[in-house]
C-alpha cells in the first residue's frame, strides 16, 4: 500500500511538471548610437548588456540573459539613430504576450 501511494505521488509530480514547461526564445535589437531608451556605452559590451538588462527590469520584462555582440561596423553617420553595428540579444519566455511587449520596444 505504501508503494502504491509513493508511486501515485511521483506520477502526479511528473505529470504536473510536464504541463508547466516553459519555452524560451531569443529576440534581437539593432542598437543605435544614442536613440535607445537605455544608456549607451561604446566601449564595454558587458556593461552595455547590464544597462539593457536594468532597463528591461524597470519595465518588468522577463529575461534570462542579455548579450551585446558586434555584428558589423557601425554606420558612418553621426546621428543618434544611426546603427552602432552591435546587436542586442535577449533570451526570454516564448509566450506571445511577452514577445509582444518586446516587439513594442523594437525587438524582433
Helices and strands as residue ranges (DSSP letters): H 2-19, E 24-32, H 45-59, E 65-70, E 83-93, H 96-104
